[in-house]
């Protein structure tokens, strides 16, 4: 990635206007002449819709003879596009972004046979990207432009890496339009899903109606490309580079991290709007003027920098990428977890993390907004007496499939030691799908492990970066416009609710908080068809609840009886979650599950992984109540309940850390388990 070489372009005989008054970028086009002509006609049409002109189309000189077999077989036809006719330089890049998104959508939805070979490498008034299926040493030889002495730039962003969880293609080479990313986004499936859900409440005064540029995340791309898509959208909506990066990849802001209260409030405010894109990451980014770098909150990828006496700055993942005499080095250091470093190529200034974050934290009164609108569940008290027991205890145990082993080997250790029970290695229980015994839906799922080089996090030693904090409520409209209304949330220190907390949540009477309880029941007499009908009805009820302004929905199976069986809570959560996404209403509400099925850590992890925000395992609490009353454990109820919840929370940390994920907000709706 380089700054656009204005003098070089003029020397090619292309009569472009002054700097910043034209847009340019490379196109990867199919080799088929007919398909290429159709694509170019779409490009011209979309450019002219915005009142602009395709001034020139340049054939980019290349040296295909240096390519390897696979790269040569997939080599596209590469052209450079020049667009003129801008009346305002300030809005030029936004217009180019809108044009590019429209073109991408039209080509993707077309029936052009070679549409997969089309890719817009970049389109900007400031920067240009040269890339391909090339090794680092091949790049300058494949593109002779890069060896021309008149091709000058104040910055160069280079990234070469193996493709890990996608098949390598020309379009997936790095860098992308704004960033280069070394690492993995472990939460990518959920990040993409939430971004799709969020599109229903996204509006940008700078971009106008975003419906024609949806989806924001381009389908079929890598995790790095998806992060780049969202970063680009935030920048085009008016956020600064540091602001957007701090929103997407925040540093830890729990009480263990010694950062200012204002900065913690900035991070907390934005965590309500956007979950972290979590995973090992060294990120370098640039919009053509500013260039910067940062690491993920764990600092699991290296990045070091040095500044020379002559004013050159080099940031790289290793020391010694470029050789300098020791006397020429003015300063050197390393990027730290969650910290940002930024340079302004126009002013020649360097901005360090403290200065950047201070500006971000003080831009709006985030602490005041949170203090005046956010509710802390642990601080709310109720005078009502809430029972821990259930009626028809023995039949309820049978209904929800509790065995003697569940009580004695699982719940008793959890509520007495505050940790999951430890068993010997090996599990000879038949797979649920092969068993002839009735099974809970949870038993059909197994957790996936990280695909690539993710070191598991130690959640005990690295508690600085770990968080189970969750927020319940509706994400408001226009989330890109800063407002205290976005803070109307209930904050939970962890997602496991006891009966008293659930009762408080169901009876909050503050303005802006509204809840409804929907039954997870179906008529036994109607069998499988009754279950399908009940699920469809449940999804419809959830949708209608959101229309009525309900900002958290409790899904409850408490009222099971001889005529009504419980819909499996995992099935219900998943169905409602995906239905609300499909109708564009998911982020306007939160899902809370009140279920008798939940007793193991895996049950909680699955429900959270498929979209729930909080859980109430009321039958587990009823079992604990019975154990206390019959003196089978030598603890009072409050202590036993606290230890049980602690054991579930410790188990959630363990499960998250296997995937290299630090926060429950990044884990929620990530679907890390599969049948």
Steps between C-alpha positions, in 0.01 A plus 500: 500500500644834390400861457378575147812597294366813332818588304540143378142499365556826311819354347294211365317756284178486703366858537362472853396816689677617816560272800186398686272595209498153343463141615703204387560135581575159352237258373534123475292401195425163336709414196185427295449805274121475486459475880751780549300728267179433697675578831653821362158613376362455855795699641445787253126504573550525879768770464273711277208459744702708746566768237864393457704390199716197427784707358749227419555126522867405510641155430733439795832355380581161660757219464295177515806288411623522862179349643466151642263245349199564728537880486531496120193279459290751698664821379242773425519774242616807698390850407527837671189717507493882515184685605456880476225759539502556877373837616614457863820327608360437851223268376690341212606185687147444631365518145763252383409267788129510409581442132724204584241336728229537237724349233596207727134428579392512138779274377449252786127471425554476122518183293843584352681160488836640615366747761715331769812630320391864542640698791555871563839512669457860618323818393609820668625857453788441743637146492550215254561129558716269289463133598451147374588133554863598529787452739661813645793481259273449196292813562739764358587280201138417415395868508769706315317815621653440843859521373446829314701779668211748453262275697526673840304468824529628856396160636507134401301227671616147408365169629580152377351196668368152434125467475394291798123453513413601142623370165753747354375724219616824339225700670577366848865608488592768754489790563134583453357848441590643841687239698738208514434241768739240638303256713154347522160636596378211715153650533453564129183294449319692771646837399363452149163383634465796738608741227222366278252531788624853575438622145133551589593775750792650310457834335767745408436867428829504308405204275124551475281193446722199567255246357661522157850429639395201710638253589776693672704179535573362152401128488755227441803695621761432771483612863749781428293619202182506712673709767621734224143529365363612838793733567444660160128548570572668835760732343265595216229570761721767654703325771875561520741212448596474872133524606392221264790275597442553873134410446576180307804376695471655848750448777382347826309746720425297812610612847836321462614727215648829632353737240304818569132485597414718199668251266326207670169682442590551131565127459189400697277730295633354174484140628123545522494586129763260364644174636880461476652337192708271717808291427876529453562804283768742392324765293652764274261744337501812284258726313775654287577785738507342844670167561491306824543171677351319798488161671209298638417523872721196575796612289522155343673620183829695504561847353806721556584846373799726458542864401816620324679832538388578143132478592417152365282268704497122452238279668536125443427165661874429534809700581746546215257516207711794381864558598600826669822608664457524880588870488216565255234371741328772700239289683378142507232308684218250466126524463323393818174306544202712395716810442500714183784683326415750223694724261379794292694500173387855414621660823777251568375444856478187713207448738543251785226300669458724807434811294265326255295325769474819708344679199257211441400474868436873536314548172162425665381476863494119495529463881204731557294321236568159654440618857164652404364217287671166564353285778722269708299185572705422814401838649124443460314363800148360530276452800320203344565149630611276215485123545792275407289184490259371235164326531488129409876475551536128416294516182689815389829311542367224273360750246839666458694174498690534826677183613643410837842557347405857397416582860776312685789520253433838342291742703630397847869558412415826320307647792748385767840559337419786260651308208397242243556140613820336379466157341747247369590509132280322254127508440334175404150648488345423159473792261158661539414427137566127554346470846165324549430717808325838492760777472506873559562698182826632653650150493499494120753786485877506528714810532720595210860587564701782345605414146843655499778632723297628794667460836232422760468778754559424868188667647643487854835665439367727229186624675599854400363434150211264584143618545155345550329841514181505296244769416128443463282739306432635154766656281343827385467630148780709347774341711766695311359825639632538859211519747431420865192304385731217392593451867152387612620152592506267797856398578565147626835399650442153354221336300373259770194641681359368826124496553497832687697675224268366231201621702655848524569504125140402425371784717726796418278804472754754378414696186642332190502148648227257400492121521272212409505131590426254219424131569726226362216249486318284248200270524610142561196359318604670174845340500763611250255718308405673825869574566541656155186712544610612847843604369342700217262665748787578738700671222194704401434600862863609538477713186175662619657566842786691336245703301335592831829632642601200714877522546558164665300180458495222761451153348362279777404131536388528866135419424550145369226256598347171387350660188787736411858396441802732488645607167876426526643833613798483259265444206275787612786749552653419164164521320406837654852641449507417130140601440559843649814542286300408188239769574760762598402519867768304689708779653187677628459237773692256721409136570495360854442127555317367807534124462494186711732324256811705584738343750842452338750761386469365146124571507566862593774534237274362227210733583732802508672381182167490316376843603388518865620793713418359845385171654299388803550127580207487742493119534868494599414755771203285610734199531742708709209617720398136557859397582528782756161429663573128532849573639669305221747787469626694801443848359226759512310559175654841417857363523419186298328706228794740485746212461289336228490825301874547554567151362294573186685830448839330541390238248393768251843663531659161430288440191560852364872475561528179294392705201729790588201723584515750786147638541155345522369771266732366232393141574123564492328371184834375363367142449828338601334164550360276235294179488 
